[in-house]
């Protein structure tokens, strides 16, 4: 294994271990070969956090995929794979169309918080000195890849692409520059400190438990974030793994809890169902961590049609099945 590949795996795992940048099986990365014949991209349903532990990347026929994409004659993505077991990431085309050796698509929580507000471009211009593109929300896959291409054609090249309600994409021919950009973005928005009263009394609920994790329990006391969450869903992975309603209660309901995988009891705690899968626990943690970066702003939510599309996409169903 050459050093650039080792470094690529190491940075992929580092980002995958940071819940503020990547959650569970979300996010992906890629590295292109110099001969333009192939490129490595993360497999669908795999975790970036496993980049140095498991085989999570697969080799794709870059030349053939590029030709078919440009000719509007795309085959199913697995047809371009040189790997028998893994399926290509939903975002493979995004990685293909960006002409850089390294592409990292991160579900950065700060980015989601910043790019979901209605005046996102004005806010970003005031915070970041590097050139960037702000891309409207598009479904993962070909629509998003085409939107990136159109933005580049209209505005010129950039190395940071903020995706409304989705995260961001960082591109470079140098891994150190990818790290620098990620570090700069982590400074854009300081987290809010939410206090949990020391006298807080919690009610036990059969079949559920309260994680002993401040970052999770703080959500139940974050009135601003709960107000925002009551109005809708801000990002795709929540819909894919946890559904399109965030269960928030001011008072503990008498019935109906059995059908829930988690719920939030305002001013008391965040309850998780016993035996909940690892990936769903990670997605709930993401919801709680995102709350730290939300402000008293007007937010744009995923629409009903966008929610329906995410629920019914075959590739998202595959991703769920790989993380059940």
Secondary structure, 3 states (H helix, E strand, C coil): CCHHHHHHHHHHHHHHCCCCCCCCCCCEEEEECCCCCEEEEEECCCCHHHCCCCCCEEEEEHHHHHHHHHCCCCCCHHHHECCCCCCECCCHHHHHHCCCCEEEEECCHHHHHHHCECCHHHHHHHHCCCCCEEECCCCCCHHHHHHHHHHHHHHCCCCEEEECCCEEEEEECCHHHHHHHHHHHHCCCCCCCCCCCCCCCCCCCCCEEECCCHHHHHHHHCHHHHHHHHCCCCCHHHHHHHCCCCCEECCCCCCCHHHCCEEEECCCEEEEECCCCHHHHHHHHHHHHHHCCCCCCCECCCCHHHHHHHHHCHHHHHHHHHCC
